[in-house]
C-alpha cells in the first residue's frame, strides 16, 4: 500500500473507497512510560489512512505533555484533554468524535504490530465483515511474550465460541455505523465493561470473522488493570451493562446462534462468580448471587437445557471454562449458589 503524505491522509476514502479511514480510539491515563511507544506503533502502521482519537483522561503525570508533542508531529492525531472520568467515558468520547468507516480500540499502555490495522482491514473487506476478531499477546514490559491467544475459525450457527473467548474490544475491528445505528456506548462505574459490549455485537452482527493473527500486545505491568484489579473487593461488576446488553438484544433479536449467545451470558456470570468473587465480603457475594439468579430466571429460563453447557462438548474452549459454566449452571438450578459463595468469598 502506498504511503500517504500528511496532506493526503483522510482523502483516499473520498476518492474511491480503496483505503477507508480507520478510527483508532486510545484512552490514556498516567501512562507516561508507555504512551509514546503505543502512539508510535500506530503512526508507523503500514495502513496509513488512520484517525487517531487520543483521549487524555485527566493524566497527572507527563502523559499530556508527551501527547501534545506527538499531536504536533502528525495531522492524523486528534487529541482531547478532559477531566478524569474513567476509561468508559474516554472511549465514549472517542466514539462520538470518530468519522472513520471502521473503528478499533488500543489502550494507551499497549502497542500493536506494524501491519495490525492492515491485516484487520484486509480481512474485513475480503469477507465483507461487520466485525473482525483477532488475537493478542500478553507481554512483559521488555516485550517477552507471556501468553499468545490466536482465534480459531468462526462459523455462524456452528462455531461461535471465539466471540467470548476473546471479549476485549481492543482486539476487534468494527464497522463504525453499527455503534451509531444501535447507539451502543460503554457504561461507567463498572469493571469488565468490554464483555457486555462484545456480547451485544456477537448476537446482532450478521457478518463476523476471526483473524488468526496476534498483532495486539497487551503489556503486563504493576499499574496495569490486570494487576490492580481486586474483584468484588474494590469494583462493581458490569451489572447494568450486561442487563442493558441483554435487553437490547431482546429488542433487536439474536441474529446468530441463540445457544452460543446464552452460553456467552453464562460465561460472563461464571467469570463474575468464580474470579471476581474471590475474597469478597458475604454481602457482595449475596448481591452477586441475587443478580445471577434473577438474570437467568427472567431472561434465560431454560438455561440448564443448553447443550453447549455440557462438559464434553467439542467447542474450542479450555476445559476450565467449560467446567466453570457447568458448575454455575448446576449451582443455580439446585439452589447451592448461595452456600458455595461463602466458600468462594473467603
C-alpha positions in Angstrom: 0.0 0.0 0.0 1.5 3.4 -0.9 2.5 5.7 1.9 0.2 8.7 2.1 1.6 12.2 2.7 0.2 14.2 5.6 -1.9 16.3 3.3 -3.3 13.2 1.7 -4.3 11.4 4.9 -8.1 11.0 5.0 -8.6 11.7 1.3 -8.3 8.1 -0.1 -11.8 7.1 1.0 -13.4 10.2 -0.5 -11.6 9.5 -3.8 -12.5 5.8 -4.4 -13.1 4.0 -1.2 -10.0 1.9 -1.7 -8.5 2.8 1.6 -11.3 3.5 4.1 -10.5 5.6 7.2 -10.0 3.7 10.4 -10.7 5.5 13.6 -8.5 4.3 16.5 -9.6 5.2 19.9 -6.9 5.5 22.5 -7.8 6.3 26.1 -4.7 7.4 28.1 -4.4 7.9 31.9 -1.0 8.3 33.6 0.9 6.2 31.1 3.9 8.3 30.5 6.2 5.3 30.5 4.3 3.6 27.7 2.3 6.2 25.7 5.0 7.1 23.2 5.6 3.5 22.2 1.9 3.0 21.9 1.3 6.0 19.6 4.4 5.4 17.5 3.3 1.8 16.9 0.1 3.3 15.4 1.7 6.1 13.4 4.1 3.6 11.9 1.3 1.3 10.6 1.6 0.1 7.0 -2.0 1.2 6.7 -1.8 4.9 6.7 -5.4 6.2 6.4 -5.9 6.5 10.1 -7.6 8.8 12.5 -6.1 8.6 16.0 -8.5 9.8 18.6 -6.4 10.1 21.8 -8.4 10.9 24.9 -6.1 12.1 27.7 -8.4 11.3 30.7 -7.0 13.8 33.2 -3.5 12.4 33.4 -1.4 13.9 36.3 2.0 12.7 35.0 3.8 13.7 31.8 1.4 11.8 29.5 -0.4 15.0 28.5 2.8 16.8 27.5 4.1 13.8 25.5 0.8 13.6 23.7 0.9 17.4 22.9 4.3 16.9 21.3 3.2 13.9 19.3 0.0 15.6 18.1 2.1 18.4 16.7 4.1 16.0 14.6 1.3 14.2 12.7 -2.0 15.5 11.5 -3.8 12.2 11.9 -3.8 12.7 15.6 -6.9 14.3 17.2 -6.0 14.9 20.9 -8.6 15.6 23.5 -7.7 16.5 27.1 -10.5 16.0 29.6 -11.1 15.8 33.3 -10.7 12.3 34.7 -13.9 10.3 34.0 -12.7 6.8 33.6 -11.9 4.6 30.6 -15.6 4.1 29.7 -16.2 7.8 29.2 -12.9 8.3 27.5 -13.8 5.6 24.9 -17.3 7.1 24.5 -15.8 10.5 23.8 -13.8 8.9 21.0 -16.7 7.0 19.6 -18.7 10.2 19.4 -15.9 12.0 17.5 -14.9 9.2 15.2 -15.5 9.7 11.5 -14.0 6.5 10.0 -15.6 3.6 8.2 -14.1 1.3 10.8 -13.5 1.6 14.5 -11.0 -0.1 16.8 -9.5 0.5 20.3 -6.0 0.5 21.6 -5.2 1.1 25.3 -2.6 3.8 26.0 -0.1 1.4 27.6 -0.3 -1.3 24.9 1.1 -1.4 21.4 0.4 -3.1 18.0 2.4 -4.8 15.3 3.3 -2.7 12.2 0.7 -4.4 10.0 -2.0 -4.8 12.6 -4.5 -2.4 11.1 -3.7 -3.5 7.5 -4.5 -7.2 8.4 -7.8 -6.2 10.1 -9.0 -4.0 7.2 -8.0 -6.6 4.6 -9.8 -9.3 6.4 -12.9 -7.1 6.9 -13.0 -6.1 3.2 -12.3 -9.5 1.9 -15.1 -11.1 3.9 -17.4 -8.0 3.9 -17.4 -8.4 7.7 -19.1 -6.1 10.2 -16.8 -7.4 13.0 -13.3 -8.9 12.9 -11.9 -10.6 16.0 -8.2 -11.1 16.1 -5.7 -12.5 18.7 -3.5 -10.8 21.2 -0.3 -11.4 23.1 0.2 -10.8 26.8 3.8 -9.4 27.1 6.2 -8.1 29.7 7.5 -4.6 29.5 10.5 -5.8 27.7 8.4 -7.5 25.0 8.8 -11.0 26.3 5.6 -13.0 25.4 3.8 -14.5 28.4 0.9 -15.9 26.5 -0.4 -15.8 23.0 -4.1 -16.2 22.1 -4.9 -16.8 18.4 -8.5 -17.3 17.4 -9.7 -20.4 15.5 -12.4 -20.3 12.9 -15.8 -18.7 13.4 -18.8 -20.4 11.6 -22.1 -18.8 12.1 -24.6 -21.0 14.0 -21.9 -23.7 14.3 -18.7 -22.4 15.9 -19.1 -19.1 17.6 -17.0 -19.7 20.7 -14.3 -17.1 19.8 -16.8 -14.3 20.3 -16.5 -14.9 24.1 -13.0 -16.4 24.2 -11.7 -13.0 23.1 -14.1 -10.5 24.5 -11.7 -7.5 24.8 -12.8 -4.7 22.4 -9.1 -3.8 21.9 -8.6 -6.8 19.6 -11.7 -6.1 17.4 -12.4 -4.1 14.3 -16.0 -2.8 13.9 -18.0 -1.2 11.3 -18.5 2.3 12.8 -22.1 2.6 11.6 -23.1 -0.3 14.0 -22.2 1.8 17.0 -24.3 4.7 15.6 -27.2 2.6 14.4 -27.7 0.9 17.8 -26.3 3.8 19.9 -24.1 1.4 21.9 -21.8 3.0 24.4 -19.8 1.9 27.5 -21.3 2.4 30.9 -19.1 4.0 33.6 -18.7 3.0 37.2 -18.3 -0.8 36.5 -15.4 -3.1 35.6 -15.4 -5.7 32.9 -17.2 -3.3 30.6 -15.8 -5.0 27.5 -17.7 -8.2 28.0 -21.3 -6.8 27.6 -20.2 -4.9 24.5 -18.8 -8.0 22.9 -21.9 -9.9 23.9 -24.1 -7.4 22.1 -22.2 -7.4 18.9 -21.7 -11.2 18.9 -25.5 -11.5 18.9 -26.5 -8.8 16.4 -23.7 -8.7 13.8 -24.6 -10.5 10.6 -21.1 -11.0 9.4 -18.4 -11.9 11.9 -15.0 -13.3 11.0 -11.9 -14.3 13.0 -8.4 -13.4 12.0 -5.7 -15.9 13.1 -3.1 -13.3 13.9 -2.0 -11.9 17.3 -0.7 -8.4 16.5 -2.0 -6.7 19.6 0.4 -6.5 22.5 -1.2 -6.3 26.0 1.5 -5.1 28.3 1.5 -6.5 31.8 3.0 -4.2 34.4 2.3 -3.3 38.1 0.0 -0.5 37.3 -2.0 -2.3 34.6 -5.6 -3.0 35.0 -5.0 -6.8 35.4 -2.5 -6.2 38.2 -4.6 -3.6 40.0 -7.9 -5.5 39.7 -9.2 -6.9 43.0 -12.6 -8.2 42.0 -15.7 -7.5 44.2 -13.5 -6.2 47.0 -13.0 -2.9 45.2 -15.0 -2.9 42.0 -18.6 -3.3 40.8 -19.1 -6.0 38.1 -20.8 -5.0 34.9 -24.3 -5.5 36.3 -26.0 -2.6 34.5 -24.0 -3.1 31.3 -24.9 -6.8 31.0 -28.5 -6.2 31.7 -28.7 -3.4 29.2 -27.0 -5.5 26.6 -29.4 -8.4 27.2 -32.4 -6.2 26.9 -31.1 -4.5 23.7 -30.5 -7.9 22.1 -34.0 -9.0 23.0 -35.4 -5.9 21.3 -33.4 -6.4 18.2 -33.4 -10.2 18.1 -30.5 -12.7 18.1 -29.1 -12.8 14.6 -26.7 -15.7 15.3 -26.8 -18.8 17.5 -29.2 -18.4 20.5 -27.3 -21.2 22.2 -23.9 -19.5 21.9 -25.4 -16.2 22.9 -26.8 -17.8 26.1 -23.5 -19.5 26.7 -21.7 -16.2 26.4 -24.0 -14.8 29.1 -23.3 -17.8 31.3 -19.6 -17.3 30.7 -19.8 -13.7 31.9 -21.7 -14.7 35.0 -19.3 -17.5 35.8 -16.4 -15.1 35.5 -18.1 -12.8 38.0 -18.8 -15.6 40.4 -15.6 -17.6 40.4 -13.0 -14.9 39.6 -14.3 -11.6 40.7 -15.8 -13.2 43.8 -12.6 -14.3 45.4 -12.0 -12.7 48.7 -15.2 -10.6 48.5 -17.5 -10.0 51.5 -20.5 -12.1 52.1 -22.7 -9.0 51.4 -21.1 -8.5 48.0 -21.4 -12.2 47.2 -25.0 -12.3 48.2 -25.7 -9.4 45.9 -24.0 -11.2 43.1 -25.9 -14.4 43.7 -29.2 -12.4 43.6 -28.2 -10.8 40.3 -27.1 -14.1 38.6 -30.3 -15.9 39.7 -32.6 -13.0 38.5 -30.8 -12.6 35.2 -31.1 -16.2 34.3 -34.7 -16.8 35.5 -36.0 -13.6 33.9 -34.2 -13.9 30.5 -33.0 -17.4 30.1 -35.4 -19.7 31.9 -34.3 -22.9 30.1 -30.5 -22.1 30.5 -29.9 -25.6 32.0 -31.1 -27.3 28.8 -28.5 -25.6 26.6 -26.4 -28.4 25.1 -23.4 -26.2 24.9 -23.1 -26.1 28.7 -22.2 -29.8 28.8 -18.7 -30.7 29.9 -17.7 -32.8 26.9 -18.7 -30.5 24.0 -16.3 -30.3 21.1 -16.1 -26.5 21.3 -12.6 -24.9 21.1 -12.8 -23.8 24.8 -10.5 -24.6 27.7 -11.9 -27.3 30.0 -11.6 -24.9 32.9 -14.1 -22.5 31.3 -16.5 -25.3 30.3 -16.3 -26.5 33.9 -17.0 -23.0 35.3 -20.2 -22.7 33.2 -21.3 -26.2 34.0 -20.8 -25.8 37.8 -22.5 -22.4 37.8 -25.5 -23.8 35.9 -25.9 -26.6 38.4 -25.4 -24.4 41.4 -28.2 -22.1 40.3 -30.5 -24.9 39.3 -30.0 -26.8 42.6 -30.1 -23.7 44.9 -26.5 -24.2 46.1 -25.3 -20.9 44.5 -25.6 -19.0 47.8 -24.0 -21.7 50.1 -21.0 -22.2 47.8 -20.5 -18.4 47.6 -19.5 -18.4 51.3 -16.5 -20.6 50.4 -15.5 -18.6 47.3 -15.6 -15.3 49.2 -13.2 -16.4 51.8 
